[in-house]
Amino acid sequence: MDPIFVGQGAAEAVPIWFVTAAAYPDVRKVLGAELCAFADAAGFEPKPGRHLLLPGKPDGKPALGGVLFGLEGADETPDRFLPGRLAQALPDGVFRFANEPNDARLAALAIALGLYRFTRYRKAEARTIKLDLPQSLDRDDLNRTVEAVTLARDLINTPANDMGPAQLEQAARRLAGRHSATIGVVVGDELLDKNFPLIHAVGRAAAGAPRLIDLSWGDATHPKVTLVGKGVCFDTGGLDIKPDASMLNMKKDMGGAATALALADMVMARGLKVRLRVLVPAVENSIAGSSFRPRDIYSSRKGITVEIGNTDAEGRLILADALALADEDKPDLVADFATLTGAARVALGPDLPAFFTDDEALAAELMRHGAAENDPLWRLPLWRPYEKMLESKVADLNNVGGSQGGAITAALFMRRFVTAKSWLHFDLFAWTAAARPGRPEGGELQAARALYAMLAARYG
């Protein structure tokens, strides 16, 4: 994609003035009498989210003289993505910030992210909007972020008939090729030979063979960072089949894989000093004569036996084998991403991903970067007493823990397969149900910008 952010000094750049009720009088002094009269006649008020396109010179050069956009006042909680509304309000052209919004970097990012459209199956009007940003902002890093978010959104938005395990592998291979990373894939019955029994069990009933994607990049002497992404390309629920309403958006159940790949894209493009590994167990949880069943028992890669209490709790199964593999490499940091439980959405809603870790310092660091990046997260506890909910009378573990505390018991289940203290588990929604500034309806990248900022601070 073409860069949205360009260098400072474009003569044709149209100014955007960000205004509050308190700041509007000062902006009016800059606008002059004619533009103020126009704004008054148009009924513009400096309220949050309001905008007005100001006319240019009578000779039509430029045709657009500027843009007014309302922000929250000092006594209101600012939405630093609110300027993203301009993505649909602005005509094509080059624009600049005439004054400072609440956060210039996030305002620019929100406008760029708000321009996103998923056009694989339906054409949309081409837009050409550029932002002429000051040198104080890292334009290259902003462009990298936009590219990564676009990658994740495109992957999540693509339906399962065009985004099965094989197509997810192809996406990972394209990413590896762009960054000169190495990639290996274990497919089908080879999963049994290579000791990934849970990935095989979940995916064996589908027409598209299950697989484990393993991407590596960076200097082997650098700190090891391993990302694991749940790649359930479609989830029927298996024999414990989902109702139709719950199945409708299950093309997004590979949102964890999309998140891991997008984060890897940012890390590699930035050239962070890490030894990066990305593991994606890619399956489709389908129904056939070969489906795994309730009460089946499987031995995992780690040797822990698991009784299947519900076939719709499949994501933690494939992640268990992938986490066990990640743990064997003794990485400095392991982070897994998964659209895992409805319980996390009940607890925190769709916009606030849950995360779990035993590392107090890591949790605080991540929360700080999440707040700074407007990429919100909330920590839930790895509450040890709930481990008893995962007990089985015939195996080491059951894959479900009852009707309460589902996000916590899912995290506790996966914790049994990784020993690294610096382990992060993210329970994501990966979806925007109704469009908001900077976040069009559809697939969404959550948590990755926060973790990327943390990794950049550590290893940049």
C-alpha positions as CSV (number, residue, x, y, z in Angstrom):
1,M,0.0,0.0,0.0
2,D,1.1,3.6,-0.6
3,P,2.3,5.5,2.5
4,I,-0.4,7.7,4.0
5,F,2.1,9.8,6.0
6,V,4.4,12.1,4.0
7,G,7.2,14.5,4.8
8,Q,6.7,18.0,6.1
9,G,6.5,21.0,3.8
10,A,3.9,20.1,1.1
11,A,2.8,23.5,-0.2
12,E,-0.7,22.3,-1.1
13,A,-1.4,20.7,2.3
14,V,-4.8,21.9,3.6
15,P,-4.8,22.9,7.3
16,I,-6.9,21.1,9.9
17,W,-7.6,23.2,13.0
18,F,-8.6,21.3,16.1
19,V,-10.9,23.3,18.3
20,T,-12.5,23.2,21.7
21,A,-14.9,25.7,23.2
22,A,-12.0,27.3,25.0
23,A,-9.6,27.4,22.0
24,Y,-12.0,28.3,19.3
25,P,-11.7,32.1,19.8
26,D,-8.0,32.0,19.2
27,V,-8.4,29.9,16.1
28,R,-11.0,32.4,14.8
29,K,-8.3,35.1,15.0
30,V,-6.2,33.0,12.6
31,L,-9.1,32.3,10.2
32,G,-10.0,35.9,9.5
33,A,-13.3,37.6,9.1
34,E,-14.5,35.8,5.9
35,L,-14.0,32.3,7.1
36,C,-15.4,33.1,10.5
37,A,-18.5,34.5,8.8
38,F,-18.8,31.3,6.8
39,A,-18.4,29.1,9.9
40,D,-21.1,31.1,11.7
41,A,-23.5,30.9,8.8
42,A,-22.9,27.1,8.6
43,G,-23.8,26.9,12.3
44,F,-20.5,25.3,13.3
45,E,-20.0,24.7,17.0
46,P,-16.7,23.4,18.5
47,K,-18.2,20.3,20.0
48,P,-16.5,16.9,20.0
49,G,-16.7,15.2,16.6
50,R,-18.1,18.2,14.7
51,H,-16.4,19.2,11.5
52,L,-16.6,21.9,8.9
53,L,-14.9,22.2,5.5
54,L,-13.9,25.8,4.9
55,P,-14.0,27.3,1.4
56,G,-10.8,28.2,-0.4
57,K,-9.9,31.3,-2.5
58,P,-12.4,32.6,-5.0
59,D,-10.2,31.5,-7.9
60,G,-10.4,27.9,-6.7
61,K,-6.7,27.6,-5.7
62,P,-7.1,25.9,-3.4
63,A,-10.7,24.9,-3.5
64,L,-10.6,23.9,0.2
65,G,-9.3,26.5,2.6
66,G,-9.2,24.4,5.7
67,V,-11.0,22.1,8.1
68,L,-12.4,22.7,11.6
69,F,-12.7,19.7,13.9
70,G,-14.1,19.7,17.4
71,L,-12.4,18.0,20.3
72,E,-13.3,17.4,24.0
73,G,-12.7,20.2,26.4
74,A,-10.2,20.1,29.3
75,D,-12.9,18.9,31.7
76,E,-13.9,15.9,29.4
77,T,-12.2,12.6,28.9
78,P,-10.5,12.7,25.5
79,D,-10.9,10.0,22.9
80,R,-7.5,10.2,21.2
81,F,-8.9,8.4,18.2
82,L,-11.8,10.9,17.8
83,P,-10.0,12.6,14.8
84,G,-10.5,9.3,13.0
85,R,-13.9,10.6,12.0
86,L,-12.1,12.9,9.6
87,A,-11.3,9.8,7.5
88,Q,-14.8,9.9,6.0
89,A,-15.3,13.6,6.2
90,L,-12.2,14.7,4.2
91,P,-12.1,14.9,0.4
92,D,-9.1,13.5,-1.4
93,G,-6.0,15.6,-0.9
94,V,-3.0,16.4,1.3
95,F,-3.7,17.7,4.8
96,R,-1.7,19.0,7.7
97,F,-2.4,19.7,11.4
98,A,-2.5,23.5,11.8
99,N,-2.4,23.1,15.6
100,E,-2.0,20.3,18.1
101,P,-4.8,17.8,18.8
102,N,-4.8,15.9,22.1
103,D,-2.2,13.5,20.7
104,A,-0.9,14.3,17.2
105,R,0.5,10.8,16.6
106,L,-2.6,9.0,17.6
107,A,-4.8,11.5,15.8
108,A,-2.8,10.8,12.6
109,L,-3.0,7.1,13.1
110,A,-6.7,7.2,13.7
111,I,-7.4,9.0,10.5
112,A,-5.2,6.6,8.6
113,L,-6.9,3.5,10.2
114,G,-10.3,5.1,9.5
115,L,-9.6,5.0,5.8
116,Y,-9.5,1.2,5.8
117,R,-11.9,-0.6,3.6
118,F,-12.2,-4.4,2.9
119,T,-12.5,-4.5,-0.9
120,R,-11.7,-8.1,-1.9
121,Y,-15.2,-8.9,-2.9
122,R,-16.8,-5.5,-3.4
123,K,-15.3,-2.5,-5.0
124,A,-15.1,0.7,-3.1
125,E,-14.4,4.2,-4.2
126,A,-10.6,4.8,-4.2
127,R,-9.5,7.4,-1.7
128,T,-6.3,9.4,-1.8
129,I,-5.8,11.2,1.4
130,K,-2.3,12.0,2.7
131,L,-1.2,13.6,5.9
132,D,1.8,15.9,5.9
133,L,3.3,15.4,9.4
134,P,6.0,17.3,11.2
135,Q,9.4,15.8,11.5
136,S,8.8,15.2,15.2
137,L,6.5,12.3,14.4
138,D,8.0,9.0,13.2
139,R,6.2,8.7,9.8
140,D,7.9,5.4,8.9
141,D,6.7,3.8,12.1
142,L,3.2,5.1,11.7
143,N,3.1,3.7,8.1
144,R,4.4,0.3,9.4
145,T,1.6,0.3,12.0
146,V,-1.0,1.0,9.4
147,E,0.3,-1.7,7.2
148,A,0.2,-4.2,10.0
149,V,-3.3,-3.3,11.1
150,T,-4.4,-3.6,7.5
151,L,-2.9,-7.1,7.3
152,A,-4.7,-8.2,10.4
153,R,-8.0,-6.7,9.3
154,D,-7.8,-8.3,5.8
155,L,-7.0,-11.7,7.2
156,I,-9.9,-11.6,9.8
157,N,-12.4,-10.2,7.3
158,T,-11.7,-12.8,4.7
159,P,-14.3,-15.6,4.9
160,A,-13.3,-19.2,5.7
161,N,-13.9,-20.4,2.1
162,D,-10.9,-18.2,1.1
163,M,-9.0,-18.3,4.5
164,G,-8.6,-21.9,5.5
165,P,-5.5,-23.4,7.1
166,A,-3.7,-23.5,3.7
167,Q,-4.5,-19.9,2.9
168,L,-3.4,-18.8,6.4
169,E,-0.1,-20.6,5.7
170,Q,0.2,-18.7,2.4
171,A,-0.2,-15.4,4.3
172,A,2.5,-16.4,6.7
173,R,4.8,-17.4,3.8
174,R,4.2,-14.0,2.1
175,L,5.1,-12.3,5.4
176,A,8.2,-14.4,5.8
177,G,9.3,-13.6,2.2
178,R,8.9,-9.9,2.7
179,H,11.2,-10.0,5.8
180,S,13.6,-12.8,4.8
181,A,12.4,-14.9,7.6
182,T,12.5,-18.7,7.6
183,I,9.3,-20.7,7.8
184,G,8.4,-24.4,8.2
185,V,5.0,-26.1,8.3
186,V,3.9,-29.4,9.7
187,V,0.8,-30.6,7.9
188,G,-1.9,-33.3,8.3
189,D,-0.9,-36.7,9.7
190,E,2.7,-35.5,10.0
191,L,1.4,-33.7,13.1
192,L,1.2,-37.0,14.8
193,D,4.7,-38.0,13.7
194,K,6.0,-34.7,15.1
195,N,4.0,-35.0,18.4
196,F,1.3,-32.4,18.0
197,P,-1.7,-34.7,18.8
198,L,-4.1,-32.0,20.0
199,I,-3.7,-29.9,16.9
200,H,-4.3,-32.9,14.8
201,A,-7.3,-34.0,16.8
202,V,-9.1,-30.7,16.5
203,G,-8.4,-30.2,12.8
204,R,-8.6,-33.7,11.3
205,A,-12.3,-33.6,10.4
206,A,-11.9,-30.6,8.1
207,A,-11.4,-30.8,4.3
208,G,-8.4,-28.5,4.8
209,A,-5.6,-30.4,6.7
210,P,-4.6,-29.0,10.0
211,R,-1.0,-27.6,10.3
212,L,1.5,-25.9,12.5
213,I,3.2,-22.8,11.0
214,D,6.6,-22.0,12.5
215,L,8.3,-18.7,11.4
216,S,11.7,-17.5,12.7
217,W,13.5,-14.2,12.2
218,G,16.4,-12.3,13.7
219,D,19.8,-12.8,15.2
220,A,20.0,-16.0,17.2
221,T,22.0,-14.2,19.9
222,H,19.3,-11.7,20.6
223,P,16.6,-12.2,23.3
224,K,14.0,-14.7,22.3
225,V,10.5,-13.5,21.8
226,T,7.9,-16.1,20.8
227,L,4.4,-15.2,19.6
228,V,1.6,-17.9,19.4
229,G,-1.6,-17.2,17.6
230,K,-4.8,-19.2,17.6
231,G,-5.6,-20.1,14.0
232,V,-9.1,-21.6,14.0
233,C,-10.1,-20.6,10.5
234,F,-13.7,-21.5,11.2
235,D,-15.3,-22.9,14.3
236,T,-18.5,-24.8,14.1
237,G,-18.1,-25.9,17.7
238,G,-17.5,-29.4,16.5
239,L,-19.9,-32.1,17.7
240,D,-20.9,-29.7,20.5
241,I,-22.2,-27.5,17.6
242,K,-22.7,-23.8,18.1
243,P,-26.1,-22.2,17.5
244,D,-26.4,-20.3,14.3
245,A,-26.1,-16.8,15.9
246,S,-22.9,-17.9,17.7
247,M,-21.4,-19.4,14.5
248,L,-22.1,-16.4,12.3
249,N,-18.8,-14.6,12.9
250,M,-16.6,-17.6,13.4
251,K,-14.5,-16.6,10.4
252,K,-12.8,-14.3,12.9
253,D,-11.7,-17.2,15.1
254,M,-8.3,-17.0,13.6
255,G,-8.0,-13.5,14.9
256,G,-5.3,-14.5,17.3
257,A,-3.2,-15.8,14.4
258,A,-3.8,-12.5,12.5
259,T,-2.7,-10.6,15.6
260,A,0.5,-12.6,15.9
261,L,1.4,-12.1,12.2
262,A,0.6,-8.4,12.3
263,L,2.7,-7.9,15.4
264,A,5.5,-9.9,13.8
265,D,5.2,-7.6,10.7
266,M,5.8,-4.5,12.9
267,V,8.7,-6.1,14.8
268,M,10.5,-7.3,11.6
269,A,9.9,-4.1,9.7
270,R,11.3,-2.1,12.6
271,G,14.3,-4.4,12.9
272,L,14.0,-4.9,16.6
273,K,16.9,-6.7,18.3
274,V,15.1,-9.9,19.1
275,R,15.1,-13.5,18.0
276,L,11.5,-13.7,16.9
277,R,9.5,-16.9,16.5
278,V,5.8,-17.1,15.5
279,L,3.8,-20.3,16.0
280,V,0.4,-20.6,14.4
281,P,-1.6,-23.8,14.9
282,A,-4.1,-23.5,11.9
283,V,-7.2,-25.7,11.8
284,E,-10.8,-25.7,11.0
285,N,-13.1,-27.2,13.7
286,S,-15.5,-29.1,11.5
287,I,-18.0,-31.9,11.9
288,A,-17.4,-35.3,10.2
289,G,-17.1,-38.9,11.0
290,S,-13.5,-38.3,12.1
291,S,-14.4,-35.4,14.5
292,F,-13.0,-35.6,18.0
293,R,-15.7,-36.3,20.6
294,P,-16.8,-35.3,24.1
295,R,-15.1,-37.6,26.6
296,D,-12.3,-38.5,24.2
297,I,-8.9,-38.4,26.0
298,Y,-5.7,-37.3,24.3
299,S,-2.1,-37.0,25.4
300,S,-0.7,-33.6,24.6
301,R,2.8,-32.7,23.3
302,K,3.8,-32.0,26.9
303,G,2.6,-35.4,28.0
304,I,-0.4,-34.0,30.0
305,T,-3.5,-36.0,29.2
306,V,-6.7,-34.1,28.4
307,E,-10.3,-35.2,28.6
308,I,-12.6,-33.4,26.1
309,G,-15.4,-31.9,28.1
310,N,-16.6,-29.8,25.2
311,T,-15.5,-29.8,21.5
312,D,-16.2,-26.1,21.3
313,A,-13.3,-25.4,23.7
314,E,-10.9,-26.3,20.9
315,G,-8.7,-23.2,20.8
316,R,-7.0,-23.9,24.1
317,L,-6.2,-27.4,22.8
318,I,-4.3,-26.3,19.7
319,L,-2.6,-23.6,21.7
320,A,-1.5,-26.1,24.3
321,D,0.6,-28.0,21.8
322,A,2.0,-24.8,20.3
323,L,2.8,-23.4,23.8
324,A,4.6,-26.6,24.7
325,L,6.7,-26.3,21.6
326,A,7.4,-22.6,22.4
327,D,8.4,-23.5,25.9
328,E,11.0,-26.0,24.8
329,D,13.0,-23.2,23.2
330,K,13.2,-21.4,26.6
331,P,12.2,-17.9,25.3
332,D,12.6,-14.7,27.3
333,L,9.0,-13.8,26.5
334,V,6.0,-15.8,25.3
335,A,2.8,-14.1,24.2
336,D,-0.2,-15.9,22.9
337,F,-3.3,-14.3,21.2
338,A,-6.7,-16.0,20.9
339,T,-10.3,-15.3,20.4
340,L,-10.8,-17.7,23.2
341,T,-13.8,-17.2,25.5
342,G,-17.2,-15.4,25.5
343,A,-16.6,-15.1,29.2
344,A,-13.9,-12.4,28.6
345,R,-16.4,-10.5,26.6
346,V,-19.1,-10.8,29.3
347,A,-16.6,-9.5,31.8
348,L,-14.9,-6.7,29.8
349,G,-17.0,-6.1,26.7
350,P,-15.8,-6.2,23.1
351,D,-13.3,-3.3,23.2
352,L,-11.2,-4.3,26.2
353,P,-9.1,-7.5,25.7
354,A,-8.3,-9.5,28.8
355,F,-4.7,-10.5,29.5
356,F,-3.2,-12.8,32.0
357,T,0.3,-13.1,33.4
358,D,2.2,-14.1,36.6
359,D,4.8,-11.4,35.9
360,E,3.8,-8.3,37.9
361,A,6.5,-6.0,36.3
362,L,5.5,-7.2,32.8
363,A,1.8,-6.5,33.5
364,A,2.5,-3.0,34.7
365,E,4.8,-2.3,31.7
366,L,2.2,-3.6,29.2
367,M,-0.6,-1.6,30.8
368,R,1.4,1.6,30.6
369,H,2.1,1.1,26.9
370,G,-1.5,0.1,26.2
371,A,-2.7,3.4,27.7
372,A,-0.1,5.4,25.8
373,E,-1.1,3.7,22.5
374,N,-4.8,3.9,23.0
375,D,-4.8,0.2,22.7
376,P,-6.6,-0.7,25.9
377,L,-6.1,-3.9,27.9
378,W,-7.2,-5.2,31.3
379,R,-5.5,-7.8,33.4
380,L,-7.5,-10.7,34.9
381,P,-6.1,-13.0,37.5
382,L,-4.7,-16.4,37.2
383,W,-6.7,-17.4,40.2
384,R,-5.2,-20.7,41.4
385,P,-8.1,-22.0,43.4
386,Y,-10.1,-22.3,40.1
387,E,-7.7,-24.9,38.9
388,K,-9.9,-27.5,40.6
389,M,-12.6,-26.7,38.1
390,L,-10.4,-28.3,35.4
391,E,-10.0,-31.6,37.3
392,S,-10.9,-34.8,35.5
393,K,-11.5,-38.2,37.1
394,V,-9.9,-40.0,34.2
395,A,-7.2,-37.7,32.8
396,D,-4.8,-35.0,34.1
397,L,-7.1,-32.2,32.9
398,N,-10.5,-31.4,31.4
399,N,-10.5,-28.8,28.7
400,V,-13.4,-27.0,30.2
401,G,-14.0,-25.7,33.7
402,G,-17.7,-25.2,34.2
403,S,-20.1,-22.3,33.7
404,Q,-18.3,-19.6,35.7
405,G,-15.0,-17.8,35.4
406,G,-14.5,-19.2,31.9
407,A,-11.8,-16.8,30.8
408,I,-9.8,-17.5,33.9
409,T,-10.1,-21.3,33.7
410,A,-9.1,-21.2,30.0
411,A,-6.0,-19.2,30.9
412,L,-5.2,-21.6,33.8
413,F,-5.6,-24.6,31.4
414,M,-3.0,-23.1,29.0
415,R,-0.7,-22.1,31.9
416,R,-0.1,-25.8,32.5
417,F,1.7,-26.0,29.1
418,V,4.2,-23.2,29.6
419,T,6.8,-22.7,32.3
420,A,8.2,-19.3,31.3
421,K,7.5,-16.6,34.0
422,S,7.3,-13.9,31.3
423,W,4.2,-15.4,29.6
424,L,1.3,-13.3,28.4
425,H,-2.1,-14.7,27.3
426,F,-4.5,-12.4,25.5
427,D,-8.2,-13.2,25.2
428,L,-9.4,-11.0,22.3
429,F,-12.6,-10.2,20.4
430,A,-10.7,-9.1,17.2
431,W,-13.9,-7.5,15.9
432,T,-15.6,-4.1,15.7
433,A,-19.4,-4.6,15.6
434,A,-20.3,-1.0,14.9
435,A,-17.9,1.5,13.3
436,R,-16.1,4.0,15.6
437,P,-13.4,6.6,14.9
438,G,-10.4,4.8,13.5
439,R,-12.1,1.4,13.7
440,P,-14.4,0.5,10.8
441,E,-16.9,-2.3,11.3
442,G,-15.3,-5.7,10.9
443,G,-12.0,-7.4,11.9
444,E,-9.8,-5.5,14.3
445,L,-6.2,-5.7,15.6
446,Q,-6.3,-5.6,19.4
447,A,-3.4,-5.6,21.9
448,A,-0.7,-5.8,19.2
449,R,0.1,-2.1,19.2
450,A,0.5,-2.1,23.0
451,L,2.9,-5.1,22.9
452,Y,4.8,-3.7,20.0
453,A,5.4,-0.4,21.8
454,M,6.7,-2.4,24.8
455,L,9.0,-4.5,22.6
456,A,10.3,-1.4,20.8
457,A,11.1,0.3,24.1
458,R,12.9,-2.8,25.3
459,Y,14.7,-3.9,22.1
460,G,14.6,-0.9,19.7
